[in-house]
Amino acid sequence: MTSPRLLLLRSAVSLTARSFSGGGVASGRAPDMTDGNPLFHVSNVRNRLREIVGASTNWSDHQQALADRVSLSSMLASTQQELPARRMKDSFLEVHLPLGSEPALREKYLTFHNTVRFGRILEDLDSLAVLISYSHTYNAALKRSPLSIVTALVDKIDMRHHVIYPDCDIKFTGHVTWVGRTSIEAKMHMSQYRGGAYAPVLDATFVMVARDPENKRAAFVNPVLPEGPEEERLLQEGEANRRRRVQLSTASLLKVAPTDEERKIVHSLFLNTLDTKTVSFRGRLLPPSSVWMEDAKLKGLEICHPQERNIFNRIFGGFLMRKAYELGWANASAYGGCRPSLVAVDDILFQRPVEIGSLLLLSSQVCYTHGNHIQVRVHSEVFDPLTRQHNTTNVFHFTFMSDRDVPSIMPKTYGESMLYLDGKRHFDQTVDL
């Protein structure tokens, strides 16, 4: 018998194939979000996650609840073979963000320019990816899940429509598409109701990892069982994504030298900036319509308060993404002299958790440009004022597009040249020119 909790999680699945018409409904208000429909609201996602792990909304109670989770370690599987396989549809979720139907909700998502804050969308995607993963690993026999599931990587977010309207209802759907031994890939899609139908806005792929109740070591997750050729394709695509990530990590410029072609690019940039009036390698001149990379930075600082914690008493990954995105957008805006639109989010790596009370330093750098495109890298680190140590927590990559051609970014040092090549790699993977 299916539990009431799981029924509520999946209550909107049957709505997926419904066709919509605009009769009698405002252009931005979808018929499936009218009063009385049993839809899963975006505001309930984090509440559901707290129920699954036994967390509390109260700060002091929350700490005790997490301490109590230590006893759940005995419920973990010792091998993946002990866990039953799940179907992809077992983890399917449909979540609604009724910006058109609930005007009071808009303020949280609204920008000064009457557009939607994409940083808030990143927060919602992060929470949804965690909930999808818990739906995949759900065990009706357990009152609380012994797993601590956290975001390891945002593999890619592709924008299919660059404008998100603040007065139109939004729908998120997603499910698990690939599973390793302790990791899960979740694909999500966001669409918006406009002109009588839902239109796609973005596609997102997140990689989650399962840990023990103390979040100290890896834990096994249920394997996934594909049904039909489409699910087989998704599973094979997930495996290809894993191999690609391994290959990219192996070829990282932090580990190996640039390719022959990349070395030629760096040398060409160097020659273009040499002062021809002097016979010196040190005389450098900035070419016309160019900006030195050292002059295309923007930095920020966040004090990490308990309000921004996740269900495991660390800083919420969606909050980190929102802050990084907003800093990166501001840098791209200042660089291009415009309000840029987001093209893609690529390869956000979560290297270590951010503890509550940390001083979080964010550094944004324009690292590559091409025509009207701006590639921005945001590096985040925590600073301990007592030990004076800096530790990297995340690296974010954003691709923006301006409404006009932007100045060319110019590296001056070898380190900046490596940033330039890394930015070009991410840009080439993201943008099809």
Secondary structure, 3 states (H helix, E strand, C coil): CCCHHHHHHCCCHHHCCCCCCCCCCCCCCCHHHCCCCCCCEHHHHHHHHHHHHCCCCCHHHHHHHHHHHHHHHHHCCCCHHHCCCEEHHHHCEEEEECCCCCHHHHHHHECCCCCECHHHHHHHHHHHHHHHHHHHCCCCCCCCCCCEEEEEEEEEEEECCCCCCCCCCEEEEEEEEEECCCEEEEEEEEEEEECCEEEEEEEEEEEEEEECCCCCCECCCCCEECCCHHHHHHHHHHHHHHHHHHHHHHCCCCCCCCCHHHHHHHHHHHHHCECCCCCCCCCECCCCCEEEHHHCEEEEEEECCHHHECCCCEECHHHHHHHHHHHHHHHHHHHHCCCCEEEEEEEEEECCCCECCCEEEEEEEEEEEECCEEEEEEEEEEEECCCCEEEEEEEEEEEEECCCCCCEEECCCHHHHHHHHHHHHHHHHHCCC
